[in-house]
Amino acid sequence: MKRILFPTDFSEAANNAFVYALQLAKSIDASLYILHVYELPIYSSMYAGQLDYVQQIYQSIELAQFDNYKDNVPQLHEIAKKYNLEDIEMYFVFEKGLFLDSIKRVIKRDQIDMIVMGTTGLNSANTTLIGSNTVNLIRSVSQPVFSIPRLAKFDGIKAIGFTTLFREADKKPLAEILKLADYFDAKVNVLHIKTKENEDIESQAAAWKQQFNNSRLTFSVLPATSVEERVLEFIMEHKIDFLAIVKRNRNFFDRLFTSSMSQKLAYHSTIPILVIREEA
């Protein structure tokens, strides 16, 4: 059985992503590890010599965090019950420490296969599509990370988008996407954006089609001066339910999540993104 890690802060965006995580776990027969992480503040030297006082503060904070955790766990059970998904095998994990450190610790200890995480989208104080926690997580772990926008609603998965440069290292991630597609009986639309003339691209696409020989696959090689805008058009044209990208393509990754591209994607913030590690 696969294991999905779901970090949560019990926010509205996280609760929305929880439904997606539950549906995904149901579809691929996975167990769900629900993680809440809290950090203790660092107090300055003004409290030097007041160790007992500082310890009391820490104990008070820890108790408050645990009370918050206990108050919110029943809400997650209610969400699962509402969607008739209470039969999903769920484990609740309460961790103290830094966000990324805690996630890495749980990944190693519980042998996590995939991470599903909610994102808030754009707001007045943040010009990125997804929060810094999610971006840093994607850059720091080897497991696939599903980023679920706060407006995304799980309505089955019928069409998956996969961006590629037709590099050898993209083949294993595509094979993993095809395995995922089997669970949903979904089509996989492979997209390559051609930004300059390359006579070999069409032959590469044909070679991939022949090698994979899978009826779920379709290949699109599309010219464009703006990669990001063409990806958006592709998502709309093919009614993509989630977009899979390989983490290797750092420039595209940065533009997708941290530039003006984020503002454009905000209008399509119902589309989850699955980021997969490139094989070494």
QUISUL-V11270 format. One record per run of one state. SS is the DSSP state (@ for helix, = for strand, . for the rest). FROM is the first residue (numbers start at 0). TO is the last residue. If there is no record, write none. Layout:
SS,FROM,TO / SS,FROM,TO
This chain:
.,0,0 / =,1,6 / .,7,10 / @,11,27 / .,28,28 / =,29,37 / .,38,43 / @,44,46 / .,47,49 / @,50,81 / .,82,88 / =,89,95 / .,96,97 / @,98,109 / .,110,112 / =,113,118 / .,119,121 / =,122,122 / .,123,124 / =,125,125 / .,126,130 / @,131,139 / .,140,142 / =,143,148 / .,149,157 / =,158,162 / .,163,168 / @,169,183 / .,184,185 / =,186,193 / .,194,199 / @,200,211 / .,212,215 / =,216,222 / .,223,225 / @,226,236 / .,237,240 / =,241,245 / .,246,248 / @,249,257 / .,258,258 / @,259,267 / .,268,270 / =,271,275 / .,276,279
